Amino acid sequence: MELSQIIPHIEVLIFASDKPLTALDIVELINNAFGFMEQRITLDQVEASLEGVREKYNSEFYPFEVRESGGGWQFLTKKDYHKTIAQLNGDKFLKRLSNAALETLAIIAYKQPITKGEIEAIRGVNSDYSIQKLLEKELIIISGRNEALPGKPLVYATSRNFMDYFGINNAGDLPKIKEVLAEQIVEGTIISPEDFTDQPVQDALSSEEIPSEEPAAALTVNEEGELVDNSNPEEEAPEENPESGDTAGDDEEADEKETPQDPA
């Protein structure tokens, strides 16, 4: 059978299937449909036809494409039309996973197969609710039990729906952790021994003139109830005479009174 004859059958199989189809699935289905044929189609023929189908629907003329996602080939709407078709699916496209569920899902995706106890050891909190929600959304599955651990706990792994949801074919298509962390690397600050001494600070202080602060105004109330500004240095309080207890100004007035006047 020529490739031009195989391609239409591949297209209808992918279109009608409710799950992603692998190349081997397509080979088996087509050979079963044409079982009377002496010359059966091969895997190489199907893979070559799939490449042609993929290139055909990559054209801007089509709003959908044929992609290998979720472990097999399927028709998917192109990203430019996601908002348009979201109106038909209602809340299905509006629901988002919580941060706790995303953390749990990421741990399972990178560490699978993994037990609940191992998940909680990494997260540091109870993960029963998150695991239950991920099971309900069919993003993870119970893949068996860990026979080596006491109690033989359940083991969790990602499902085909997980791969389909994120547009990957297997766990190997996930980005490497080092690739993700490489985008978040921050260059370190170069330090020197001088950074741990006070000398640079002292030099900086000595090189700058520190402005002197002006004394704050000192206001008092005299016996007559008037405000008196005592901050003026020119108006200093008179000095006290330790012997007489009088002020210096009073002594000058006393000397003037006691000084005899010359006779006329």
PyMOL commands that set and color helices and strands:
alter all, ss='L'
color gray80, all
select helices_A, chain A and resi 3-16+23-33+43-57+79-92+99-111+116-123+128-136+160-166+171-173+177-182+193-196+199-206+248-258
alter helices_A, ss='H'
color red, helices_A
select strands_A, chain A and resi 64-69+72-77+114-115+140-145+154-158+219-221+227-229
alter strands_A, ss='S'
color yellow, strands_A
deselect
rebuild
show_as cartoon
